[in-house]
């Protein structure tokens, strides 16, 4: 799945130029552009960018004020300042910016920064997923530790504030929202419907189910999970990206084994 990038720059020509550079790079996508800090803070809430290219001098809140609010709202976002000011580099790193790109910039300078920060974002995401391999929940007064790979799907029960965790072996109920639970799970989990979170690694097929309606199938079709029409395209993209990565890893392992065998 591409790394999501947002751009906050009040000069439209510069903003468009940055967007064109980012969009041309494999593995990155521009999810939003805006001209001021308040717009950016709204974008972060709704679209969850992983990297933000941020000007310092903008209408309303300046880049440093925005950076401070972002650190509270989502401390995992990687900031790259893109500015014409040469004398704010110390302040930029005080708000934990990953890079400081001076205007006028070259495409190579932006690409170099983007790729370097992209590697860091990917590494941090992988570590975060590893840290989330087990989930601890309270179920009926007792603490239960669940291997997340055994979870097939999570369902919000109708008319009650409870969720049901469905694993390979059992069901667990708890009082939490889907949003709260999703934040505790690794990236293989996806909210495919207003009432469901699904484990993408377990999905075997996704098919139309009437007009503007879809169904995901798990466990040789024995489990059917509804997929909302607004989530369908992203779900297919997430599944495809994950399986492409897995196929690449398998090919690397295959070649490694072949080389070892030939060496013997």
Buried (B, 14 or more C-beta within 10 A) or exposed (E): BBBBBBBBBBBEEBBEBBBEBBEEBEEBEBBBBBBBBBBBBEBBEEEEBBBBBBBBEBEEBBBBBBBBBBBEEBEEBBBBBBBEBEEBBEBBEEBBBBBBBEEEBEEEBBBEBBEEBBEEBEEEBEEEBEEBEEBEBEBEEEEBEBEBBBBBBBBBEEEEEEBEBBBEEEEBEBEBEBEEBBEEBBBBBBBBBEBBBBBBBBBEEBEEEEEEEBBBBBEEEEBEBBBBEEBBEEBBEBBEBBEEEEEEEEEEEEEEEEEEEEEE
